[in-house]
Amino acid sequence: MGQRHVVPGGGVGGWKVVGAATGSTESSTSTQADAIDEARKQLEDSDGGEILIHGVDGSVRDRRTVQPS
């Protein structure tokens, strides 16, 4: 099971989906809701896992478990 972090986009704005294992940006979106949806789709298409949703201050504000589809 994998993890995806939804984090603020930093200097570029928007929101990013970051893979926990690689630390690399998986995708970028304009809204946090879109980033959460993208992270969910990525995990559903793999072995499922957990989404860690960060606030604008960088702290984890929510966690969601995703089952594989």
PDB file of N, CA, C, O and CB in Angstrom:
ATOM      1  N   MET A   1       0.842  -1.176   0.000  1.00  0.00           N
ATOM      2  CA  MET A   1       0.000   0.000   0.000  1.00  0.00           C
ATOM      3  C   MET A   1       0.888   1.241   0.000  1.00  0.00           C
ATOM      4  O   MET A   1       1.895   1.311   0.705  1.00  0.00           O
ATOM      5  CB  MET A   1      -0.959  -0.003   1.218  1.00  0.00           C
ATOM      6  N   GLY A   2       0.490   2.199  -0.799  1.00  0.00           N
ATOM      7  CA  GLY A   2       1.278   3.408  -0.947  1.00  0.00           C
ATOM      8  C   GLY A   2       0.713   4.581  -0.177  1.00  0.00           C
ATOM      9  O   GLY A   2      -0.343   4.504   0.452  1.00  0.00           O
ATOM     10  N   GLN A   3       1.452   5.657  -0.251  1.00  0.00           N
ATOM     11  CA  GLN A   3       1.002   6.917   0.339  1.00  0.00           C
ATOM     12  C   GLN A   3       1.165   8.022  -0.683  1.00  0.00           C
ATOM     13  O   GLN A   3       2.086   8.006  -1.499  1.00  0.00           O
ATOM     14  CB  GLN A   3       1.789   7.247   1.636  1.00  0.00           C
ATOM     15  N   ARG A   4       0.262   8.976  -0.625  1.00  0.00           N
ATOM     16  CA  ARG A   4       0.374  10.203  -1.406  1.00  0.00           C
ATOM     17  C   ARG A   4       0.154  11.363  -0.446  1.00  0.00           C
ATOM     18  O   ARG A   4      -0.742  11.329   0.397  1.00  0.00           O
ATOM     19  CB  ARG A   4      -0.658  10.236  -2.603  1.00  0.00           C
ATOM     20  N   HIS A   5       0.977  12.379  -0.586  1.00  0.00           N
ATOM     21  CA  HIS A   5       0.835  13.600   0.202  1.00  0.00           C
ATOM     22  C   HIS A   5       0.261  14.679  -0.692  1.00  0.00           C
ATOM     23  O   HIS A   5       0.744  14.885  -1.806  1.00  0.00           O
ATOM     24  CB  HIS A   5       2.196  14.047   0.814  1.00  0.00           C
ATOM     25  N   VAL A   6      -0.760  15.370  -0.221  1.00  0.00           N
ATOM     26  CA  VAL A   6      -1.310  16.541  -0.911  1.00  0.00           C
ATOM     27  C   VAL A   6      -0.745  17.752  -0.178  1.00  0.00           C
ATOM     28  O   VAL A   6      -1.051  17.987   0.991  1.00  0.00           O
ATOM     29  CB  VAL A   6      -2.915  16.545  -0.924  1.00  0.00           C
ATOM     30  N   VAL A   7       0.091  18.520  -0.891  1.00  0.00           N
ATOM     31  CA  VAL A   7       0.822  19.624  -0.266  1.00  0.00           C
ATOM     32  C   VAL A   7       0.656  20.905  -1.076  1.00  0.00           C
ATOM     33  O   VAL A   7       0.373  20.853  -2.273  1.00  0.00           O
ATOM     34  CB  VAL A   7       2.316  19.274  -0.124  1.00  0.00           C
ATOM     35  N   PRO A   8       0.833  22.058  -0.423  1.00  0.00           N
ATOM     36  CA  PRO A   8       0.783  23.319  -1.171  1.00  0.00           C
ATOM     37  C   PRO A   8       1.854  23.339  -2.260  1.00  0.00           C
ATOM     38  O   PRO A   8       2.934  22.773  -2.094  1.00  0.00           O
ATOM     39  CB  PRO A   8       0.966  24.523  -0.220  1.00  0.00           C
ATOM     40  N   GLY A   9       1.540  23.994  -3.368  1.00  0.00           N
ATOM     41  CA  GLY A   9       2.447  24.037  -4.512  1.00  0.00           C
ATOM     42  C   GLY A   9       3.651  24.932  -4.342  1.00  0.00           C
ATOM     43  O   GLY A   9       4.497  24.989  -5.234  1.00  0.00           O
ATOM     44  N   GLY A  10       3.758  25.627  -3.241  1.00  0.00           N
ATOM     45  CA  GLY A  10       4.912  26.485  -3.005  1.00  0.00           C
ATOM     46  C   GLY A  10       4.904  27.693  -3.913  1.00  0.00           C
ATOM     47  O   GLY A  10       3.861  28.313  -4.119  1.00  0.00           O
ATOM     48  N   GLY A  11       6.053  28.029  -4.454  1.00  0.00           N
ATOM     49  CA  GLY A  11       6.194  29.217  -5.286  1.00  0.00           C
ATOM     50  C   GLY A  11       5.374  29.196  -6.555  1.00  0.00           C
ATOM     51  O   GLY A  11       5.078  30.250  -7.117  1.00  0.00           O
ATOM     52  N   VAL A  12       4.994  27.996  -7.024  1.00  0.00           N
ATOM     53  CA  VAL A  12       4.215  27.897  -8.262  1.00  0.00           C
ATOM     54  C   VAL A  12       2.718  28.013  -8.005  1.00  0.00           C
ATOM     55  O   VAL A  12       1.936  28.123  -8.950  1.00  0.00           O
ATOM     56  CB  VAL A  12       4.512  26.580  -8.965  1.00  0.00           C
ATOM     57  N   GLY A  13       2.308  27.991  -6.735  1.00  0.00           N
ATOM     58  CA  GLY A  13       0.889  28.064  -6.402  1.00  0.00           C
ATOM     59  C   GLY A  13       0.200  26.733  -6.598  1.00  0.00           C
ATOM     60  O   GLY A  13       0.831  25.753  -6.994  1.00  0.00           O
ATOM     61  N   GLY A  14      -1.073  26.693  -6.327  1.00  0.00           N
ATOM     62  CA  GLY A  14      -1.850  25.471  -6.478  1.00  0.00           C
ATOM     63  C   GLY A  14      -1.464  24.426  -5.443  1.00  0.00           C
ATOM     64  O   GLY A  14      -0.975  24.746  -4.359  1.00  0.00           O
ATOM     65  N   TRP A  15      -1.698  23.167  -5.806  1.00  0.00           N
ATOM     66  CA  TRP A  15      -1.462  22.032  -4.916  1.00  0.00           C
ATOM     67  C   TRP A  15      -0.760  20.929  -5.674  1.00  0.00           C
ATOM     68  O   TRP A  15      -0.940  20.790  -6.884  1.00  0.00           O
ATOM     69  CB  TRP A  15      -2.780  21.515  -4.313  1.00  0.00           C
ATOM     70  N   LYS A  16       0.052  20.128  -4.962  1.00  0.00           N
ATOM     71  CA  LYS A  16       0.794  19.033  -5.571  1.00  0.00           C
ATOM     72  C   LYS A  16       0.426  17.719  -4.895  1.00  0.00           C
ATOM     73  O   LYS A  16       0.103  17.678  -3.708  1.00  0.00           O
ATOM     74  CB  LYS A  16       2.312  19.283  -5.481  1.00  0.00           C
ATOM     75  N   VAL A  17       0.484  16.642  -5.682  1.00  0.00           N
ATOM     76  CA  VAL A  17       0.402  15.288  -5.157  1.00  0.00           C
ATOM     77  C   VAL A  17       1.824  14.741  -5.199  1.00  0.00           C
ATOM     78  O   VAL A  17       2.441  14.667  -6.262  1.00  0.00           O
ATOM     79  CB  VAL A  17      -0.615  14.383  -5.984  1.00  0.00           C
ATOM     80  N   VAL A  18       2.334  14.358  -4.030  1.00  0.00           N
ATOM     81  CA  VAL A  18       3.716  13.913  -3.917  1.00  0.00           C
ATOM     82  C   VAL A  18       3.728  12.464  -3.453  1.00  0.00           C
ATOM     83  O   VAL A  18       3.044  12.105  -2.495  1.00  0.00           O
ATOM     84  CB  VAL A  18       4.520  14.816  -2.939  1.00  0.00           C
ATOM     85  N   GLY A  19       4.511  11.631  -4.139  1.00  0.00           N
ATOM     86  CA  GLY A  19       4.663  10.243  -3.734  1.00  0.00           C
ATOM     87  C   GLY A  19       5.561  10.138  -2.516  1.00  0.00           C
ATOM     88  O   GLY A  19       6.630  10.748  -2.483  1.00  0.00           O
ATOM     89  N   ALA A  20       5.146   9.373  -1.510  1.00  0.00           N
ATOM     90  CA  ALA A  20       5.916   9.271  -0.270  1.00  0.00           C
ATOM     91  C   ALA A  20       7.232   8.536  -0.489  1.00  0.00           C
ATOM     92  O   ALA A  20       8.247   8.899   0.105  1.00  0.00           O
ATOM     93  CB  ALA A  20       5.098   8.560   0.805  1.00  0.00           C
ATOM     94  N   ALA A  21       7.228   7.513  -1.330  1.00  0.00           N
ATOM     95  CA  ALA A  21       8.436   6.712  -1.532  1.00  0.00           C
ATOM     96  C   ALA A  21       9.520   7.488  -2.265  1.00  0.00           C
ATOM     97  O   ALA A  21      10.696   7.388  -1.914  1.00  0.00           O
ATOM     98  CB  ALA A  21       8.102   5.450  -2.303  1.00  0.00           C
ATOM     99  N   THR A  22       9.143   8.254  -3.270  1.00  0.00           N
ATOM    100  CA  THR A  22      10.133   8.944  -4.097  1.00  0.00           C
ATOM    101  C   THR A  22      10.309  10.403  -3.725  1.00  0.00           C
ATOM    102  O   THR A  22      11.363  10.985  -3.982  1.00  0.00           O
ATOM    103  CB  THR A  22       9.748   8.846  -5.539  1.00  0.00           C
ATOM    104  N   GLY A  23       9.290  11.003  -3.122  1.00  0.00           N
ATOM    105  CA  GLY A  23       9.339  12.425  -2.813  1.00  0.00           C
ATOM    106  C   GLY A  23       9.163  13.305  -4.032  1.00  0.00           C
ATOM    107  O   GLY A  23       9.296  14.526  -3.954  1.00  0.00           O
ATOM    108  N   SER A  24       8.860  12.678  -5.168  1.00  0.00           N
ATOM    109  CA  SER A  24       8.702  13.452  -6.402  1.00  0.00           C
ATOM    110  C   SER A  24       7.242  13.826  -6.624  1.00  0.00           C
ATOM    111  O   SER A  24       6.332  13.135  -6.166  1.00  0.00           O
ATOM    112  CB  SER A  24       9.232  12.661  -7.608  1.00  0.00           C
ATOM    113  N   THR A  25       7.037  14.930  -7.332  1.00  0.00           N
ATOM    114  CA  THR A  25       5.688  15.394  -7.632  1.00  0.00           C
ATOM    115  C   THR A  25       5.049  14.471  -8.656  1.00  0.00           C
ATOM    116  O   THR A  25       5.587  14.275  -9.746  1.00  0.00           O
ATOM    117  CB  THR A  25       5.704  16.850  -8.147  1.00  0.00           C
ATOM    118  N   GLU A  26       3.901  13.905  -8.305  1.00  0.00           N
ATOM    119  CA  GLU A  26       3.163  13.016  -9.198  1.00  0.00           C
ATOM    120  C   GLU A  26       2.260  13.826 -10.124  1.00  0.00           C
ATOM    121  O   GLU A  26       2.076  13.468 -11.287  1.00  0.00           O
ATOM    122  CB  GLU A  26       2.331  12.001  -8.389  1.00  0.00           C
ATOM    123  N   SER A  27       1.698  14.920  -9.605  1.00  0.00           N
ATOM    124  CA  SER A  27       0.845  15.792 -10.411  1.00  0.00           C
ATOM    125  C   SER A  27       0.648  17.113  -9.679  1.00  0.00           C
ATOM    126  O   SER A  27       0.893  17.218  -8.477  1.00  0.00           O
ATOM    127  CB  SER A  27      -0.525  15.117 -10.708  1.00  0.00           C
ATOM    128  N   SER A  28       0.199  18.121 -10.430  1.00  0.00           N
ATOM    129  CA  SER A  28      -0.085  19.444  -9.873  1.00  0.00           C
ATOM    130  C   SER A  28      -1.485  19.857 -10.290  1.00  0.00           C
ATOM    131  O   SER A  28      -1.911  19.583 -11.412  1.00  0.00           O
ATOM    132  CB  SER A  28       0.965  20.495 -10.343  1.00  0.00           C
ATOM    133  N   THR A  29      -2.203  20.518  -9.382  1.00  0.00           N
ATOM    134  CA  THR A  29      -3.564  20.970  -9.665  1.00  0.00           C
ATOM    135  C   THR A  29      -3.740  22.392  -9.131  1.00  0.00           C
ATOM    136  O   THR A  29      -2.898  22.899  -8.390  1.00  0.00           O
ATOM    137  CB  THR A  29      -4.617  20.005  -9.032  1.00  0.00           C
ATOM    138  N   SER A  30      -4.838  23.020  -9.515  1.00  0.00           N
ATOM    139  CA  SER A  30      -5.082  24.388  -9.058  1.00  0.00           C
ATOM    140  C   SER A  30      -5.773  24.444  -7.698  1.00  0.00           C
ATOM    141  O   SER A  30      -5.687  25.458  -7.005  1.00  0.00           O
ATOM    142  CB  SER A  30      -5.916  25.126 -10.076  1.00  0.00           C
ATOM    143  N   THR A  31      -6.467  23.354  -7.303  1.00  0.00           N
ATOM    144  CA  THR A  31      -7.175  23.362  -6.020  1.00  0.00           C
ATOM    145  C   THR A  31      -6.789  22.148  -5.184  1.00  0.00           C
ATOM    146  O   THR A  31      -6.361  21.122  -5.712  1.00  0.00           O
ATOM    147  CB  THR A  31      -8.696  23.389  -6.242  1.00  0.00           C
ATOM    148  N   GLN A  32      -6.948  22.283  -3.877  1.00  0.00           N
ATOM    149  CA  GLN A  32      -6.666  21.163  -2.995  1.00  0.00           C
ATOM    150  C   GLN A  32      -7.640  20.013  -3.260  1.00  0.00           C
ATOM    151  O   GLN A  32      -7.237  18.850  -3.232  1.00  0.00           O
ATOM    152  CB  GLN A  32      -6.742  21.605  -1.526  1.00  0.00           C
ATOM    153  N   ALA A  33      -8.902  20.317  -3.513  1.00  0.00           N
ATOM    154  CA  ALA A  33      -9.901  19.275  -3.783  1.00  0.00           C
ATOM    155  C   ALA A  33      -9.513  18.451  -5.005  1.00  0.00           C
ATOM    156  O   ALA A  33      -9.654  17.228  -4.997  1.00  0.00           O
ATOM    157  CB  ALA A  33     -11.290  19.902  -3.990  1.00  0.00           C
ATOM    158  N   ASP A  34      -9.026  19.110  -6.056  1.00  0.00           N
ATOM    159  CA  ASP A  34      -8.590  18.388  -7.254  1.00  0.00           C
ATOM    160  C   ASP A  34      -7.377  17.511  -6.951  1.00  0.00           C
ATOM    161  O   ASP A  34      -7.269  16.400  -7.471  1.00  0.00           O
ATOM    162  CB  ASP A  34      -8.257  19.375  -8.386  1.00  0.00           C
ATOM    163  N   ALA A  35      -6.472  18.001  -6.117  1.00  0.00           N
ATOM    164  CA  ALA A  35      -5.288  17.219  -5.757  1.00  0.00           C
ATOM    165  C   ALA A  35      -5.680  15.982  -4.950  1.00  0.00           C
ATOM    166  O   ALA A  35      -5.120  14.906  -5.154  1.00  0.00           O
ATOM    167  CB  ALA A  35      -4.295  18.083  -4.956  1.00  0.00           C
ATOM    168  N   ILE A  36      -6.633  16.130  -4.042  1.00  0.00           N
ATOM    169  CA  ILE A  36      -7.115  14.990  -3.258  1.00  0.00           C
ATOM    170  C   ILE A  36      -7.750  13.957  -4.180  1.00  0.00           C
ATOM    171  O   ILE A  36      -7.508  12.760  -4.024  1.00  0.00           O
ATOM    172  CB  ILE A  36      -8.129  15.450  -2.183  1.00  0.00           C
ATOM    173  N   ASP A  37      -8.555  14.400  -5.135  1.00  0.00           N
ATOM    174  CA  ASP A  37      -9.193  13.497  -6.092  1.00  0.00           C
ATOM    175  C   ASP A  37      -8.143  12.770  -6.931  1.00  0.00           C
ATOM    176  O   ASP A  37      -8.270  11.570  -7.174  1.00  0.00           O
ATOM    177  CB  ASP A  37     -10.159  14.275  -7.003  1.00  0.00           C
ATOM    178  N   GLU A  38      -7.116  13.481  -7.371  1.00  0.00           N
ATOM    179  CA  GLU A  38      -6.052  12.871  -8.166  1.00  0.00           C
ATOM    180  C   GLU A  38      -5.285  11.838  -7.342  1.00  0.00           C
ATOM    181  O   GLU A  38      -4.975  10.757  -7.844  1.00  0.00           O
ATOM    182  CB  GLU A  38      -5.090  13.950  -8.695  1.00  0.00           C
ATOM    183  N   ALA A  39      -4.979  12.153  -6.097  1.00  0.00           N
ATOM    184  CA  ALA A  39      -4.284  11.207  -5.226  1.00  0.00           C
ATOM    185  C   ALA A  39      -5.129   9.953  -5.021  1.00  0.00           C
ATOM    186  O   ALA A  39      -4.608   8.838  -5.047  1.00  0.00           O
ATOM    187  CB  ALA A  39      -3.955  11.859  -3.869  1.00  0.00           C
ATOM    188  N   ARG A  40      -6.432  10.137  -4.816  1.00  0.00           N
ATOM    189  CA  ARG A  40      -7.338   8.995  -4.641  1.00  0.00           C
ATOM    190  C   ARG A  40      -7.327   8.096  -5.866  1.00  0.00           C
ATOM    191  O   ARG A  40      -7.247   6.874  -5.740  1.00  0.00           O
ATOM    192  CB  ARG A  40      -8.766   9.478  -4.361  1.00  0.00           C
ATOM    193  N   LYS A  41      -7.408   8.697  -7.063  1.00  0.00           N
ATOM    194  CA  LYS A  41      -7.394   7.916  -8.302  1.00  0.00           C
ATOM    195  C   LYS A  41      -6.094   7.140  -8.449  1.00  0.00           C
ATOM    196  O   LYS A  41      -6.110   5.973  -8.841  1.00  0.00           O
ATOM    197  CB  LYS A  41      -7.594   8.830  -9.512  1.00  0.00           C
ATOM    198  N   GLN A  42      -4.967   7.778  -8.136  1.00  0.00           N
ATOM    199  CA  GLN A  42      -3.676   7.103  -8.245  1.00  0.00           C
ATOM    200  C   GLN A  42      -3.619   5.886  -7.332  1.00  0.00           C
ATOM    201  O   GLN A  42      -3.139   4.827  -7.738  1.00  0.00           O
ATOM    202  CB  GLN A  42      -2.538   8.067  -7.907  1.00  0.00           C
ATOM    203  N   LEU A  43      -4.105   6.029  -6.100  1.00  0.00           N
ATOM    204  CA  LEU A  43      -4.064   4.920  -5.160  1.00  0.00           C
ATOM    205  C   LEU A  43      -5.075   3.834  -5.514  1.00  0.00           C
ATOM    206  O   LEU A  43      -4.789   2.650  -5.339  1.00  0.00           O
ATOM    207  CB  LEU A  43      -4.319   5.422  -3.755  1.00  0.00           C
ATOM    208  N   GLU A  44      -6.250   4.217  -6.009  1.00  0.00           N
ATOM    209  CA  GLU A  44      -7.234   3.216  -6.444  1.00  0.00           C
ATOM    210  C   GLU A  44      -6.675   2.366  -7.576  1.00  0.00           C
ATOM    211  O   GLU A  44      -6.941   1.166  -7.647  1.00  0.00           O
ATOM    212  CB  GLU A  44      -8.540   3.898  -6.892  1.00  0.00           C
ATOM    213  N   ASP A  45      -5.903   2.984  -8.459  1.00  0.00           N
ATOM    214  CA  ASP A  45      -5.345   2.271  -9.608  1.00  0.00           C
ATOM    215  C   ASP A  45      -4.144   1.405  -9.239  1.00  0.00           C
ATOM    216  O   ASP A  45      -3.700   0.587 -10.045  1.00  0.00           O
ATOM    217  CB  ASP A  45      -4.944   3.257 -10.678  1.00  0.00           C
ATOM    218  N   SER A  46      -3.620   1.577  -8.034  1.00  0.00           N
ATOM    219  CA  SER A  46      -2.516   0.731  -7.590  1.00  0.00           C
ATOM    220  C   SER A  46      -3.034  -0.208  -6.506  1.00  0.00           C
ATOM    221  O   SER A  46      -4.081  -0.831  -6.683  1.00  0.00           O
ATOM    222  CB  SER A  46      -1.317   1.590  -7.064  1.00  0.00           C
ATOM    223  N   ASP A  47      -2.335  -0.316  -5.414  1.00  0.00           N
ATOM    224  CA  ASP A  47      -2.725  -1.249  -4.359  1.00  0.00           C
ATOM    225  C   ASP A  47      -3.475  -0.590  -3.211  1.00  0.00           C
ATOM    226  O   ASP A  47      -3.568  -1.155  -2.121  1.00  0.00           O
ATOM    227  CB  ASP A  47      -1.512  -1.937  -3.823  1.00  0.00           C
ATOM    228  N   GLY A  48      -4.012   0.606  -3.453  1.00  0.00           N
ATOM    229  CA  GLY A  48      -4.658   1.340  -2.373  1.00  0.00           C
ATOM    230  C   GLY A  48      -3.610   1.995  -1.491  1.00  0.00           C
ATOM    231  O   GLY A  48      -2.416   1.922  -1.781  1.00  0.00           O
ATOM    232  N   GLY A  49      -4.047   2.626  -0.428  1.00  0.00           N
ATOM    233  CA  GLY A  49      -3.101   3.267   0.476  1.00  0.00           C
ATOM    234  C   GLY A  49      -3.729   4.399   1.250  1.00  0.00           C
ATOM    235  O   GLY A  49      -4.922   4.381   1.552  1.00  0.00           O
ATOM    236  N   GLU A  50      -2.910   5.389   1.567  1.00  0.00           N
ATOM    237  CA  GLU A  50      -3.347   6.477   2.427  1.00  0.00           C
ATOM    238  C   GLU A  50      -2.980   7.818   1.797  1.00  0.00           C
ATOM    239  O   GLU A  50      -1.892   7.991   1.247  1.00  0.00           O
ATOM    240  CB  GLU A  50      -2.721   6.347   3.830  1.00  0.00           C
ATOM    241  N   ILE A  51      -3.915   8.759   1.891  1.00  0.00           N
ATOM    242  CA  ILE A  51      -3.666  10.139   1.469  1.00  0.00           C
ATOM    243  C   ILE A  51      -3.439  10.955   2.732  1.00  0.00           C
ATOM    244  O   ILE A  51      -4.258  10.930   3.650  1.00  0.00           O
ATOM    245  CB  ILE A  51      -4.863  10.721   0.612  1.00  0.00           C
ATOM    246  N   LEU A  52      -2.326  11.679   2.776  1.00  0.00           N
ATOM    247  CA  LEU A  52      -2.051  12.606   3.867  1.00  0.00           C
ATOM    248  C   LEU A  52      -2.248  14.006   3.318  1.00  0.00           C
ATOM    249  O   LEU A  52      -1.534  14.432   2.410  1.00  0.00           O
ATOM    250  CB  LEU A  52      -0.602  12.412   4.452  1.00  0.00           C
ATOM    251  N   ILE A  53      -3.218  14.719   3.871  1.00  0.00           N
ATOM    252  CA  ILE A  53      -3.589  16.041   3.369  1.00  0.00           C
ATOM    253  C   ILE A  53      -2.976  17.095   4.290  1.00  0.00           C
ATOM    254  O   ILE A  53      -3.284  17.154   5.480  1.00  0.00           O
ATOM    255  CB  ILE A  53      -5.150  16.202   3.286  1.00  0.00           C
ATOM    256  N   HIS A  54      -2.111  17.918   3.721  1.00  0.00           N
ATOM    257  CA  HIS A  54      -1.417  18.953   4.472  1.00  0.00           C
ATOM    258  C   HIS A  54      -2.147  20.282   4.317  1.00  0.00           C
ATOM    259  O   HIS A  54      -2.747  20.551   3.276  1.00  0.00           O
ATOM    260  CB  HIS A  54       0.046  19.080   4.003  1.00  0.00           C
ATOM    261  N   GLY A  55      -2.096  21.097   5.341  1.00  0.00           N
ATOM    262  CA  GLY A  55      -2.628  22.452   5.267  1.00  0.00           C
ATOM    263  C   GLY A  55      -1.590  23.390   4.673  1.00  0.00           C
ATOM    264  O   GLY A  55      -0.481  22.968   4.346  1.00  0.00           O
ATOM    265  N   VAL A  56      -1.945  24.648   4.533  1.00  0.00           N
ATOM    266  CA  VAL A  56      -1.018  25.622   3.947  1.00  0.00           C
ATOM    267  C   VAL A  56       0.218  25.824   4.820  1.00  0.00           C
ATOM    268  O   VAL A  56       1.242  26.300   4.331  1.00  0.00           O
ATOM    269  CB  VAL A  56      -1.724  26.959   3.734  1.00  0.00           C
ATOM    270  N   ASP A  57       0.140  25.471   6.110  1.00  0.00           N
ATOM    271  CA  ASP A  57       1.302  25.594   6.992  1.00  0.00           C
ATOM    272  C   ASP A  57       2.203  24.365   6.938  1.00  0.00           C
ATOM    273  O   ASP A  57       3.241  24.328   7.598  1.00  0.00           O
ATOM    274  CB  ASP A  57       0.846  25.828   8.419  1.00  0.00           C
ATOM    275  N   GLY A  58       1.810  23.352   6.148  1.00  0.00           N
ATOM    276  CA  GLY A  58       2.624  22.151   5.984  1.00  0.00           C
ATOM    277  C   GLY A  58       2.278  21.014   6.918  1.00  0.00           C
ATOM    278  O   GLY A  58       2.723  19.888   6.696  1.00  0.00           O
ATOM    279  N   SER A  59       1.498  21.269   7.959  1.00  0.00           N
ATOM    280  CA  SER A  59       1.151  20.201   8.894  1.00  0.00           C
ATOM    281  C   SER A  59       0.051  19.315   8.308  1.00  0.00           C
ATOM    282  O   SER A  59      -0.785  19.774   7.529  1.00  0.00           O
ATOM    283  CB  SER A  59       0.701  20.791  10.247  1.00  0.00           C
ATOM    284  N   VAL A  60       0.068  18.035   8.697  1.00  0.00           N
ATOM    285  CA  VAL A  60      -0.962  17.097   8.243  1.00  0.00           C
ATOM    286  C   VAL A  60      -2.256  17.441   8.963  1.00  0.00           C
ATOM    287  O   VAL A  60      -2.302  17.461  10.193  1.00  0.00           O
ATOM    288  CB  VAL A  60      -0.544  15.604   8.510  1.00  0.00           C
ATOM    289  N   ARG A  61      -3.316  17.713   8.191  1.00  0.00           N
ATOM    290  CA  ARG A  61      -4.597  18.085   8.791  1.00  0.00           C
ATOM    291  C   ARG A  61      -5.646  16.993   8.649  1.00  0.00           C
ATOM    292  O   ARG A  61      -6.683  17.039   9.311  1.00  0.00           O
ATOM    293  CB  ARG A  61      -5.107  19.358   8.166  1.00  0.00           C
ATOM    294  N   ASP A  62      -5.380  15.992   7.773  1.00  0.00           N
ATOM    295  CA  ASP A  62      -6.349  14.917   7.565  1.00  0.00           C
ATOM    296  C   ASP A  62      -5.644  13.733   6.921  1.00  0.00           C
ATOM    297  O   ASP A  62      -4.632  13.895   6.239  1.00  0.00           O
ATOM    298  CB  ASP A  62      -7.541  15.396   6.685  1.00  0.00           C
ATOM    299  N   ARG A  63      -6.186  12.546   7.143  1.00  0.00           N
ATOM    300  CA  ARG A  63      -5.705  11.306   6.516  1.00  0.00           C
ATOM    301  C   ARG A  63      -6.920  10.560   5.982  1.00  0.00           C
ATOM    302  O   ARG A  63      -7.974  10.521   6.616  1.00  0.00           O
ATOM    303  CB  ARG A  63      -4.889  10.412   7.535  1.00  0.00           C
ATOM    304  N   ARG A  64      -6.753   9.975   4.815  1.00  0.00           N
ATOM    305  CA  ARG A  64      -7.849   9.196   4.221  1.00  0.00           C
ATOM    306  C   ARG A  64      -7.293   7.885   3.683  1.00  0.00           C
ATOM    307  O   ARG A  64      -6.271   7.861   2.996  1.00  0.00           O
ATOM    308  CB  ARG A  64      -8.563   9.998   3.086  1.00  0.00           C
ATOM    309  N   THR A  65      -7.984   6.797   4.007  1.00  0.00           N
ATOM    310  CA  THR A  65      -7.605   5.489   3.499  1.00  0.00           C
ATOM    311  C   THR A  65      -8.335   5.235   2.189  1.00  0.00           C
ATOM    312  O   THR A  65      -9.527   5.518   2.068  1.00  0.00           O
ATOM    313  CB  THR A  65      -7.918   4.378   4.531  1.00  0.00           C
ATOM    314  N   VAL A  66      -7.611   4.698   1.207  1.00  0.00           N
ATOM    315  CA  VAL A  66      -8.167   4.422  -0.118  1.00  0.00           C
ATOM    316  C   VAL A  66      -7.988   2.934  -0.407  1.00  0.00           C
ATOM    317  O   VAL A  66      -6.885   2.400  -0.297  1.00  0.00           O
ATOM    318  CB  VAL A  66      -7.477   5.301  -1.224  1.00  0.00           C
ATOM    319  N   GLN A  67      -9.077   2.274  -0.776  1.00  0.00           N
ATOM    320  CA  GLN A  67      -9.033   0.866  -1.157  1.00  0.00           C
ATOM    321  C   GLN A  67      -8.745   0.755  -2.655  1.00  0.00           C
ATOM    322  O   GLN A  67      -9.144   1.630  -3.423  1.00  0.00           O
ATOM    323  CB  GLN A  67     -10.369   0.152  -0.797  1.00  0.00           C
ATOM    324  N   PRO A  68      -8.053  -0.313  -3.082  1.00  0.00           N
ATOM    325  CA  PRO A  68      -7.838  -0.490  -4.525  1.00  0.00           C
ATOM    326  C   PRO A  68      -9.161  -0.743  -5.234  1.00  0.00           C
ATOM    327  O   PRO A  68     -10.094  -1.299  -4.654  1.00  0.00           O
ATOM    328  CB  PRO A  68      -6.862  -1.656  -4.793  1.00  0.00           C
ATOM    329  N   SER A  69      -9.232  -0.329  -6.492  1.00  0.00           N
ATOM    330  CA  SER A  69     -10.481  -0.546  -7.237  1.00  0.00           C
ATOM    331  C   SER A  69     -10.474  -1.892  -7.918  1.00  0.00           C
ATOM    332  O   SER A  69     -11.441  -2.248  -8.591  1.00  0.00           O
ATOM    333  CB  SER A  69     -10.696   0.558  -8.273  1.00  0.00           C
TER     334      SER A  69
END
